[in-house]
Amino acid sequence: MTSPPRRRGSIAAGTVAAAVVTAATVLALALWFGGAGPRPAIEGLPSPGVLTTWGLPVVRLVLDVCAAATVGVLLASVVLMPARAGAVRTGRTTTGPARTRHSRTGSADAGDAGDATARRLGRAAAAWAAGWALSAAVTEVLTLSDFLGLPAGQALRSGALYVFLVNIPQGQAFALVAVAAAALAAGSLLPGGRAWRAVLLAVAVLAALPPAYVGHSASAADHNIAVLSLMAHVAAVVLWTGGLYALVAHLRAAPGLAVAVSRFSTLALGCFAAAAASGALNAWVRLGALPLLWQSRYGLLVLAKVAALAVLGWFGWRHRRATIAALRTGASRAPFVRLAAGEITVMAGTLALAVALGRSAPPAGEAGHQHSALGYALPPFTPGALVTDLRPDPIALILLAAAAAAYLSGVRRLRADGAGWPAGRTVSWLAGLLVLAYATSGGLAAYAPAMFSAHAAQYALLGAVGPALLAAGAPLTLWRRAHPGPDALDGPAARALSHPVVALALYALPYPALYLTGLFAFAQPSLALRLAAQTVVVVTGVLFFVVTAGVDPLPRAIRPQVRAWILIGAIAVRAWTGLVVLIGPGQAPQWYAALGLPWAPDPAADQRTGALLGTWTGVAVLVALLVLLLGRWRAALRRTAAARGAAEERGERAAGPTT
């Protein structure tokens, strides 16, 4: 049952009007309260003018809305929209040939409707991404005006735009956003399946993050935690707000709304938890002291945002309690749409509040806090510090928690269907996640940027120990059993990535590329590059061990001897790279000298320790897997030989005695 088109249009128009009024009101009040509104010009001092002072936060709000809408529409096309509309039950059953004809006709009609919805979502994503790119370009100009303290026209005529784009972090960030958004606008109009749209979704989420890297968090007392927590917060918010927008604006009349809402409900709960946790961590880093939460205007704005988050949590509770169940029973969609419209209005006000917070100055006590090039204070190294110290990476912890929840959800689904799942595989998966959590957020992560030996040990865990344990958990097998039906893991991309040569190249080449080309020295001063390198090591490691372990079925069959040879190839590359690092020149000597840590070990000796520790840990994991693989292969050959001998013996008995 759906609402008439005129009524649906009035609901949409009313929601847009309410969201715009709420966002504008909250933005103006929060800017005034936080002290970021226009101030009287002081004679003799440069001023960006009223246009920049008011226009910059307004355009930044438009940018955030366009970013969230782009992400949400792509999320709807990849995750929320059923892969086949045939998954939407009509409640009508027939038998015999009539059922077959009805099923085929219904599937064809549903498939056409699904293709039309996908095309409509693609056009919407392109439009929102174009608005995103345009607002990023305008934000670039107004940020330059604010940076120079000149009106926008004078700032453009000053000739400083090129330098701002190339050399200043704020200019680089918004230029990157503009380019990425323009690419998304073009890519969303290209024909492609769900895999292509998934790539666009990943790019869209990543494109929303650069502004978080250069805001107030970049100068916070604990730079790394502040930046990472804000990036995690932004990613969760754009998925949450954008997904809800896509449901109401594009899927509210679709036949698969109940399925889409059910999927989004699970995602929204995770985003709510991630946004709350990362936001709390970021506020704690910026404020530094709990009393400042109610003793400063910045802290009071944070409390207002907490209140808005609580209201949004109430909306989610109401959806889970009433509207989602009603949609599953085929009841009217109007209650869901009305409640979601109110939720979108509150979200608009929350986004405006976030923009005002970004323009408001944190308490003055933060500005005087001194921190090193690491972005945080690092006490002298002791072996015990590897166990007791923590350096939480909010993004990594959220992703690892999501991976654990997804795996356990699949296990629970199998058990609910009466099927079992080996406990050993679950333990292996969770152990792998714990290893990655320690490597990214434990004491090892704290000392990795300052000591090569700690860095090497961290990469051994990220690239070998953790991925090997994850592969032993058989995640692909669990996915196929818990989610039967069309499998994206059998597509062309999966076939290409599971090719032994491709898997070996992706796994082995990053190590010589990092240590033998100067890339390590280039990446060390940059948190973003260090995170990118860690991501590459983890992703390629998981892919390699899934291909070589032979636990999961792959799109292409790989013989045991082929697996053995690619393991030997990986061992050779890792050992050769480690040997070159062991006897070669210093890795990033300028970086370690610039840190000036009085307790730091001798760089040359520490590099030798790291080369031995990291290389042989990784090689040991590869050798252990090779031994297991050869053992399984030998056992399989014995079973085959025994079966062949038994078959020959039965044949001889059946033939009887010969004379």
VOGU-3710 file (C-alpha; in Angstrom, 3 decimals, decimal comma):
1> mtspprrrgs> 0,000/0,000/0,000  1,470/3,347/-1,050  0,474/6,956/-0,664  -0,960/8,891/-3,630  1,672/10,766/-5,692  0,333/14,190/-4,673  0,555/13,289/-1,007  4,054/11,881/-1,423  5,086/15,116/-3,135  3,682/17,232/-0,332
11> iaagtvaaav> 5,535/15,153/2,257  8,796/15,572/0,342  8,304/19,326/-0,070  7,407/19,736/3,587  10,453/17,740/4,669  12,783/19,833/2,510  11,295/23,085/3,802  11,499/21,997/7,435  15,087/20,768/7,015  16,218/24,006/5,343
21> vtaatvlala> 14,585/26,240/7,962  15,956/24,138/10,818  19,484/24,048/9,391  19,553/27,792/8,708  18,227/28,673/12,151  20,579/26,344/14,015  23,573/27,469/11,954  22,938/31,163/12,596  22,325/30,720/16,321  25,297/28,385/16,820
31> lwfggagprp> 27,671/30,666/14,911  26,551/33,626/17,002  26,801/31,677/20,263  30,215/30,213/19,398  31,647/33,586/18,427  32,123/32,723/14,749  29,664/35,265/13,358  30,560/38,568/11,663  32,488/41,039/13,778  32,909/44,790/13,270
41> aieglpspgv> 35,882/45,556/11,078  38,853/47,169/12,822  40,300/50,077/10,913  43,701/49,280/9,491  43,327/45,498/9,802  42,336/43,242/6,883  38,912/41,606/6,989  37,384/38,923/4,740  34,041/40,704/4,856  30,499/39,624/5,615
51> lttwglpvvr> 30,200/37,541/2,427  33,006/35,232/3,515  32,127/35,231/7,212  28,547/34,116/6,572  29,013/32,509/3,171  31,763/30,086/4,187  29,741/28,191/6,837  26,649/28,208/4,593  28,555/26,779/1,638  30,292/24,306/3,928
61> lvldvcaaat> 26,869/23,118/5,111  25,784/22,722/1,484  28,980/20,745/0,841  28,252/18,420/3,758  24,660/17,891/2,612  25,765/17,103/-0,945  28,416/14,709/0,355  25,928/12,861/2,567  23,331/12,687/-0,213  25,880/11,339/-2,712
71> vgvllasvvl> 27,030/8,675/-0,276  23,435/7,819/0,642  22,234/7,383/-2,933  25,211/5,162/-3,762  24,625/3,231/-0,537  21,025/2,641/-1,593  22,090/1,294/-4,985  24,762/-1,005/-3,549  23,480/-2,184/-0,162  19,908/-1,148/0,546
81> mparagavrt> 18,201/-1,983/-2,737  17,528/-5,739/-3,054  19,804/-7,402/-5,602  16,739/-8,964/-7,157  13,283/-7,627/-6,746  12,160/-11,231/-6,701  13,316/-11,207/-3,108  10,268/-9,049/-2,366  7,422/-11,403/-1,670  3,995/-10,657/-3,073
91> grtttgpart> 2,187/-13,052/-0,796  0,605/-14,864/-3,758  1,445/-18,460/-4,578  0,485/-20,650/-7,506  1,384/-24,153/-8,530  2,409/-26,020/-11,646  3,128/-24,342/-14,984  1,169/-21,263/-13,985  3,565/-20,749/-11,083  6,547/-21,018/-13,410
101> rhsrtgsada> 5,093/-18,527/-15,879  4,110/-16,167/-13,071  7,556/-16,451/-11,489  9,369/-15,748/-14,750  7,105/-12,850/-15,644  7,335/-11,415/-12,140  11,095/-11,751/-12,100  11,396/-10,033/-15,470  9,112/-7,191/-14,425  10,890/-6,884/-11,090
111> gdagdatarr> 14,248/-6,935/-12,833  13,164/-4,130/-15,174  11,915/-2,139/-12,185  15,183/-2,768/-10,365  17,218/-1,613/-13,382  15,087/1,519/-13,650  15,612/2,242/-9,955  19,363/1,730/-10,328  19,481/4,153/-13,266  17,447/6,708/-11,342
121> lgraaaawaa> 19,774/6,397/-8,375  22,771/6,803/-10,679  21,396/10,051/-12,070  20,640/11,305/-8,558  24,162/10,438/-7,391  25,622/12,297/-10,372  23,551/15,395/-9,601  24,467/15,434/-5,921  28,148/14,783/-6,711  28,145/17,694/-9,160
131> gwalsaavte> 26,738/19,917/-6,414  29,390/18,536/-4,092  32,169/19,445/-6,531  30,765/22,934/-7,094  30,355/23,644/-3,381  33,904/22,371/-2,754  35,219/24,807/-5,364  33,318/27,706/-3,782  34,516/26,608/-0,338  38,067/26,697/-1,705
141> vltlsdflgl> 37,706/30,335/-2,728  36,006/31,433/0,493  38,555/29,544/2,603  41,330/31,401/0,766  39,514/34,658/1,516  39,249/33,736/5,186  42,876/32,567/5,249  44,210/35,847/3,799  41,738/38,097/5,601  40,663/39,638/2,282
151> pagqalrsga> 37,305/39,774/0,505  36,833/36,921/-1,968  37,395/39,088/-5,046  40,636/40,552/-3,722  41,815/37,122/-2,614  41,376/35,764/-6,139  43,166/38,746/-7,659  46,057/38,390/-5,215  47,501/35,474/-7,177  47,718/33,308/-4,057
161> lyvflvnipq> 45,185/30,709/-5,197  47,759/28,421/-6,831  50,010/28,455/-3,782  46,973/27,832/-1,574  45,926/24,821/-3,673  49,395/23,292/-3,828  51,090/24,110/-0,520  48,442/24,793/2,144  46,689/21,766/3,705  43,246/23,416/3,660
171> gqafalvava> 43,614/24,212/-0,028  44,854/20,724/-0,827  41,961/19,124/1,058  39,140/20,952/-0,714  40,860/20,657/-4,093  41,001/16,905/-3,578  37,319/16,866/-2,623  36,365/18,872/-5,721  38,282/16,548/-8,049  36,920/13,393/-6,401
181> aaalaagsll> 33,343/14,685/-6,456  33,617/15,625/-10,131  34,927/12,135/-10,889  32,002/10,656/-8,948  29,552/12,748/-10,957  30,972/11,370/-14,191  31,347/7,823/-12,897  27,765/7,646/-11,638  26,487/8,135/-15,195  28,590/5,299/-16,611
191> pggrawravl> 26,969/1,884/-17,099  28,070/-0,639/-14,533  26,862/-3,241/-12,123  26,816/-3,396/-8,372  30,589/-3,874/-8,180  31,192/-0,587/-10,020  28,733/1,240/-7,792  30,495/-0,239/-4,751  33,754/1,311/-5,971  31,986/4,661/-6,352
201> lavavlaalp> 30,577/4,331/-2,829  34,041/3,696/-1,384  35,432/6,713/-3,249  32,545/8,874/-2,010  33,131/7,948/1,632  36,860/8,594/1,288  36,203/11,925/-0,449  34,250/13,120/2,588  37,278/12,715/4,864  39,959/15,260/3,755
211> payvghsasa> 38,299/18,293/5,436  38,431/16,408/8,741  42,201/16,145/8,324  42,730/19,920/8,282  40,159/21,271/10,745  40,569/22,096/14,440  41,479/18,444/15,061  44,694/18,894/13,090  45,983/21,262/15,807  44,517/19,429/18,780
221> adhniavlsl> 46,605/18,347/21,730  46,646/14,744/20,482  46,715/15,204/16,728  46,423/11,560/15,685  43,487/10,610/17,879  41,694/13,884/17,158  42,013/13,493/13,387  41,203/9,784/13,288  38,200/10,136/15,588  36,823/12,995/13,487
231> mahvaavvlw> 37,331/11,018/10,278  35,503/8,040/11,784  32,751/10,391/12,947  32,360/11,914/9,481  32,242/8,513/7,761  29,556/7,247/10,139  27,480/10,419/9,795  27,489/10,559/5,985  26,472/6,895/5,754  23,728/7,366/8,338
241> tgglyalvah> 22,240/10,654/7,166  22,719/9,917/3,483  21,190/6,465/3,772  18,077/7,798/5,476  17,719/10,507/2,827  17,962/7,890/0,059  15,256/5,761/1,685  12,806/8,644/1,939  13,622/10,399/-1,327  14,215/7,481/-3,681
251> lraapglava> 12,987/4,190/-2,212  9,851/5,122/-0,270  7,610/3,944/-3,157  9,814/1,014/-4,224  8,503/-2,548/-3,779  11,585/-3,480/-1,770  11,232/-0,735/0,854  10,759/-3,192/3,736  13,973/-5,020/2,818  15,859/-1,750/2,346
261> vsrfstlalg> 14,668/-0,339/5,679  15,586/-3,550/7,488  19,097/-3,426/6,056  19,459/0,258/6,821  18,277/-0,244/10,395  21,227/-2,524/11,101  23,640/-0,120/9,423  22,142/2,902/11,194  22,582/1,287/14,599  26,262/0,717/13,890
271> cfaaaaasga> 26,675/4,262/12,556  24,924/5,669/15,626  27,306/3,818/17,935  30,341/4,796/15,844  29,297/8,456/15,660  28,666/8,616/19,401  31,939/6,925/20,380  34,141/8,817/17,915  32,428/12,121/18,700  32,936/11,637/22,426
281> lnawvrlgal> 36,614/10,794/21,893  37,121/13,826/19,666  35,412/16,170/22,140  37,539/14,802/24,979  40,743/15,448/23,020  39,717/18,986/22,041  38,435/20,058/25,453  41,111/18,390/27,553  39,203/18,840/30,818  35,668/17,737/31,655
291> pllwqsrygl> 34,581/21,022/33,346  35,148/22,850/30,063  32,162/20,936/28,726  29,835/23,278/30,620  32,231/26,149/31,372  32,974/27,082/27,747  30,727/28,023/24,865  32,419/25,417/22,707  31,596/22,784/25,320  27,962/23,902/25,445
301> lvlakvaala> 27,733/23,500/21,675  29,118/19,993/22,114  26,388/19,294/24,677  23,793/20,565/22,201  25,127/18,100/19,648  24,954/15,310/22,232  21,310/16,210/22,837  20,621/16,091/19,093  22,291/12,684/18,905  20,070/11,463/21,740
311> vlgwfgwrhr> 16,981/12,647/19,846  18,169/10,806/16,753  18,645/7,708/18,888  15,012/8,023/19,984  13,936/8,156/16,331  15,855/4,963/15,652  14,250/3,271/18,648  10,795/4,253/17,383  11,572/2,854/13,947  12,699/-0,466/15,385
321> ratiaalrtg> 9,736/-0,621/17,739  6,932/0,272/15,323  7,487/1,324/11,726  9,861/-1,427/10,554  7,554/-4,162/11,835  4,608/-2,451/10,130  6,459/-2,360/6,813  7,209/-6,080/7,051  3,504/-6,863/7,438  2,586/-4,781/4,388
331> asrapfvrla> 0,915/-1,974/6,339  0,852/1,650/5,216  4,208/3,274/4,624  2,982/6,666/5,816  4,029/6,233/9,494  7,568/5,324/8,442  7,812/8,229/6,000  6,475/10,744/8,532  8,842/9,601/11,275  11,785/9,521/8,861
341> ageitvmagt> 10,908/13,042/7,687  11,125/14,294/11,257  14,417/12,462/11,692  15,849/14,104/8,571  14,861/17,510/9,938  16,758/16,845/13,166  19,718/15,557/11,155  19,781/18,794/9,158  19,999/20,787/12,376  22,736/18,472/13,650
351> lalavalgrs> 24,800/18,966/10,478  24,425/22,734/10,875  25,567/22,453/14,480  28,616/20,475/13,362  29,534/23,186/10,835  29,234/25,844/13,545  31,458/23,779/15,842  34,048/23,602/13,085  34,033/27,402/12,824  34,092/27,988/16,595
361> appageaghq> 37,342/28,138/18,532  37,909/25,396/21,134  38,854/26,511/24,667  42,015/28,612/24,737  43,834/26,099/26,937  44,233/23,774/23,988  46,211/26,193/21,864  49,112/26,335/24,304  49,579/22,595/24,499  52,927/21,574/23,068
371> hsalgyalpp> 53,269/18,370/21,088  56,020/16,796/19,038  56,162/15,896/15,352  54,501/12,620/16,266  51,341/14,458/17,248  51,326/13,000/20,760  53,576/12,615/23,784  55,581/9,393/23,809  57,196/8,166/27,054  60,534/6,325/27,033
381> ftpgalvtdl> 60,315/2,854/25,563  60,153/-0,208/27,799  59,042/-3,723/26,846  56,147/-3,379/29,252  54,926/-0,301/27,387  54,058/-2,541/24,446  51,445/-4,150/26,680  50,259/-1,293/28,855  50,234/1,668/26,448  47,278/2,365/24,182
391> rpdpialill> 47,054/4,465/21,023  43,459/3,912/19,862  42,777/4,239/16,152  39,006/4,883/16,018  38,680/4,060/12,321  40,466/0,732/12,654  38,573/-0,214/15,812  35,206/0,592/14,227  36,018/-1,422/11,095  37,278/-4,366/13,143
401> aaaaaaylsg> 34,189/-4,273/15,364  32,011/-4,256/12,244  33,921/-7,255/10,865  33,409/-9,143/14,128  29,702/-8,283/14,207  29,203/-9,321/10,574  30,959/-12,655/11,112  29,051/-13,452/14,307  25,801/-12,446/12,602  26,497/-14,976/9,857
411> vrrlradgag> 27,232/-17,690/12,417  24,012/-16,882/14,252  22,034/-17,032/11,007  23,421/-20,480/10,225  22,550/-21,753/13,683  19,049/-20,293/13,414  18,609/-22,306/10,200  19,756/-25,467/11,962  23,231/-25,532/10,420  26,439/-25,602/12,388
421> wpagrtvswl> 29,690/-23,707/12,062  33,063/-24,867/13,449  33,966/-23,027/16,625  37,627/-23,129/15,644  36,964/-20,975/12,616  35,139/-18,400/14,723  38,002/-18,333/17,222  40,519/-17,910/14,405  38,582/-14,993/12,897  38,214/-13,192/16,216
431> agllvlayat> 41,879/-13,835/17,058  42,906/-12,287/13,742  40,813/-9,214/14,488  42,392/-8,927/17,941  45,867/-9,089/16,398  44,971/-6,285/13,989  43,410/-4,272/16,823  46,601/-4,537/18,869  48,792/-3,674/15,878  46,775/-0,524/15,117
441> sgglaayapa> 45,731/0,601/18,608  48,066/-0,991/21,149  51,477/-0,089/22,486  53,120/-1,267/19,287  51,141/1,337/17,320  52,339/4,067/19,687  56,037/3,336/19,135  55,901/2,276/15,459  56,414/5,820/14,052  59,374/6,411/16,393
451> mfsahaaqya> 61,257/3,093/16,224  61,928/1,032/13,101  61,898/-2,191/15,106  58,386/-1,430/16,392  57,306/-0,520/12,864  58,641/-3,811/11,495  56,893/-5,817/14,212  53,671/-3,917/13,524  53,835/-4,740/9,814  54,548/-8,395/10,570
461> llgavgpall> 51,285/-8,533/12,520  49,361/-6,496/9,944  50,659/-8,319/6,886  51,134/-11,907/8,051  49,870/-12,999/11,476  46,509/-11,215/11,400  45,611/-12,022/7,766  46,597/-15,683/8,185  44,243/-16,045/11,157  41,457/-14,260/9,276
471> aagapltlwr> 41,853/-16,557/6,277  41,648/-19,599/8,564  38,234/-18,323/9,657  36,847/-19,112/6,165  34,913/-15,843/5,787  33,930/-16,487/2,157  32,468/-19,885/3,001  30,493/-18,362/5,852  29,191/-15,604/3,587  28,035/-18,052/0,914
481> rahpgpdald> 26,286/-20,304/3,403  24,647/-17,459/5,327  23,640/-15,512/2,201  22,676/-17,988/-0,536  21,797/-16,636/-3,946  23,642/-14,496/-6,500  27,262/-14,225/-5,452  29,304/-11,133/-6,267  32,376/-13,127/-5,213  32,153/-15,048/-8,502
491> gpaaralshp> 32,380/-11,934/-10,703  35,212/-10,902/-13,033  36,937/-8,783/-10,383  36,994/-11,681/-7,922  38,359/-14,014/-10,599  41,126/-11,563/-11,430  42,104/-10,925/-7,810  42,142/-14,648/-6,989  44,620/-15,414/-9,784  47,770/-16,765/-8,081
501> vvalalyalp> 50,149/-14,424/-9,897  47,991/-11,380/-9,111  47,687/-12,343/-5,445  51,454/-12,881/-5,182  52,278/-9,566/-6,862  49,846/-7,582/-4,722  51,197/-9,160/-1,534  54,940/-9,222/-2,179  55,629/-6,018/-4,115  54,549/-3,425/-1,490
511> ypalyltglf> 57,483/-4,386/0,759  60,340/-3,652/-1,680  58,359/-0,645/-2,948  58,165/0,740/0,588  61,712/0,090/1,787  63,857/0,157/-1,361  62,529/3,248/-3,146  62,572/5,915/-0,424  58,798/5,704/-0,010  59,179/4,808/3,677
521> afaqpslalr> 61,044/8,056/4,396  58,459/10,016/2,405  55,509/8,457/4,252  56,744/8,649/7,843  55,953/12,353/8,499  52,390/11,933/7,176  49,689/10,232/9,227  47,546/9,815/6,102  50,320/8,053/4,167  51,123/5,794/7,109
531> laaqtvvvvt> 47,464/4,787/7,336  47,325/4,186/3,587  50,403/1,954/3,738  48,947/-0,034/6,631  45,690/-0,476/4,729  47,527/-1,803/1,679  49,482/-4,281/3,801  46,357/-5,614/5,530  44,156/-5,852/2,428  46,774/-7,510/0,246
541> gvlffvvtag> 47,719/-9,819/3,113  44,146/-11,010/3,596  43,744/-11,554/-0,157  47,004/-13,503/-0,385  46,281/-15,811/2,540  42,711/-16,470/1,382  44,118/-17,555/-1,989  46,958/-19,660/-0,576  45,320/-21,199/2,501  42,789/-23,158/0,449
551> vdplprairp> 40,137/-22,942/3,175  37,596/-21,001/1,102  36,366/-22,015/-2,365  37,535/-19,484/-4,946  36,147/-18,444/-8,346  39,009/-20,335/-9,989  40,413/-23,701/-8,969  44,042/-23,555/-7,814  46,064/-26,736/-7,557  48,046/-27,354/-4,345
561> qvrawiliga> 51,371/-27,255/-6,166  50,525/-23,795/-7,539  49,711/-22,586/-4,033  53,024/-23,989/-2,842  54,970/-22,161/-5,537  53,387/-18,775/-4,831  54,131/-19,259/-1,132  57,746/-19,967/-2,022  57,768/-16,845/-4,188  56,420/-14,726/-1,325
571> iavrawtglv> 59,023/-16,183/1,044  61,796/-15,323/-1,411  60,662/-11,712/-1,868  60,168/-11,129/1,857  63,562/-12,650/2,717  65,370/-10,689/-0,004  63,749/-7,409/1,051  64,616/-8,058/4,686  68,228/-8,812/3,785  68,566/-5,562/1,831
581> vligpgqapq> 67,125/-3,579/4,749  69,421/-5,436/7,162  72,655/-4,575/5,363  71,544/-1,491/3,429  71,500/2,235/4,207  69,391/3,774/6,926  65,625/3,983/6,551  64,296/7,552/6,966  67,335/8,828/8,923  66,154/12,459/8,712
591> wyaalglpwa> 62,794/11,542/10,233  64,268/9,754/13,234  66,830/12,524/13,750  64,098/15,182/13,617  62,122/13,422/16,344  64,978/14,047/18,761  63,833/11,444/21,289  66,576/11,260/23,953  65,734/7,686/24,868  65,607/6,386/21,270
601> pdpaadqrtg> 67,946/3,458/20,454  70,738/3,747/17,921  68,951/3,972/14,524  71,314/1,556/12,756  71,055/-1,101/15,463  67,300/-0,627/15,708  66,972/-1,030/11,933  68,898/-4,314/12,045  66,665/-5,528/14,873  63,563/-4,551/12,920
611> allgtwtgva> 64,782/-6,201/9,724  65,373/-9,484/11,530  62,223/-9,352/13,642  59,790/-8,264/10,944  61,189/-10,372/8,125  61,514/-13,625/9,976  58,140/-13,297/11,666  56,502/-12,884/8,272  58,592/-15,658/6,743  57,783/-17,984/9,657
621> vlvallvlll> 54,055/-17,555/9,024  54,530/-18,254/5,310  56,681/-21,326/6,000  54,141/-22,659/8,505  51,377/-22,309/5,919  53,568/-23,996/3,309  54,182/-26,955/5,634  50,451/-27,271/6,353  49,650/-27,076/2,653  52,193/-29,751/1,741
631> grwraalrrt> 50,913/-31,941/4,571  47,320/-31,662/3,347  48,443/-32,327/-0,218  50,359/-35,440/0,831  47,386/-36,720/2,843  45,095/-36,121/-0,134  47,461/-38,067/-2,403  47,477/-40,953/0,072  43,680/-40,988/0,216  43,491/-40,942/-3,560
641> aaargaaeer> 45,990/-43,780/-3,852  44,149/-45,800/-1,205  40,827/-45,255/-2,940  42,320/-46,259/-6,292  43,829/-49,407/-4,772  40,521/-50,333/-3,134  38,708/-49,832/-6,436  41,208/-52,041/-8,272  40,870/-54,724/-5,595  37,078/-54,685/-5,891
651> geraagptt> 37,407/-54,953/-9,664  39,675/-57,972/-9,372  37,281/-59,681/-6,975  34,347/-59,003/-9,264  36,235/-60,477/-12,223  36,788/-63,756/-10,316  39,734/-66,151/-10,496  41,569/-66,463/-13,786  42,564/-69,780/-15,329
//
